[in-house]
Amino acid sequence: MATVTKRGGTYRIRVSCGYTPDGKQIMQTMTWKPAPGMTERQIEKELER
């Protein structure tokens, strides 16, 4: 399950990839910037994808 956080004009997407043998959670993070002119609905659909 991904967590999406709006940060100014960009979005931070974080995903859990399981746990290490010593119990630490493995997280992958990426930043996504919507193309200029995208509507809120288009942004929502792209984030769900």
ABEGO torsion letter per residue (X at the ends): XBBBBBBEABBBBBBBAEBBAAGBBBBBBBBBBBBBGBBAAAAAAAAAX
